[in-house]
Amino acid sequence: MYNFYIRLAIYFVCFLLSLYGLSAIDFEKIIRKGRVAQTQILYYLLAMGLAYLSGSFLMSLIYYFYK
């Protein structure tokens, strides 16, 4: 049961960090004008993808060093 909460906390922290990291990218230069909704969806999908990858990596490292 604690494993679930630890994984959830790791993914949540990684999601917040990826939101913070993606805020450094100026999407207005990349995306066409008038596509605000699509840009926001892309922004959150990229953040979720980065959070999943980095969270999985961290959990693999934790599993590797503690087993």
WOWO-V595477 format. One record per residue. N is the residue number from 1. D_LAST is the distance of its C-alpha to the last C-alpha in Angstrom with 1 decimal. Layout:
N;D_LAST
N;D_LAST
This chain:
1;18.3
2;16.7
3;14.3
4;17.6
5;19.1
6;16.3
7;16.5
8;20.3
9;20.4
10;18.5
11;20.8
12;23.8
13;23.3
14;22.8
15;26.0
16;27.9
17;26.9
18;27.9
19;31.2
20;31.8
21;31.1
22;33.3
23;36.1
24;36.8
25;38.0
26;41.6
27;41.8
28;45.5
29;46.1
30;44.1
31;45.0
32;48.6
33;50.7
34;51.0
35;47.6
36;46.1
37;44.4
38;42.9
39;41.6
40;40.0
41;38.3
42;37.1
43;35.8
44;33.7
45;32.4
46;31.4
47;29.7
48;27.8
49;26.8
50;25.6
51;23.7
52;22.0
53;21.1
54;19.9
55;18.0
56;16.2
57;15.5
58;14.2
59;11.9
60;10.6
61;10.1
62;8.4
63;5.9
64;5.8
65;5.8
66;3.8
67;0.0
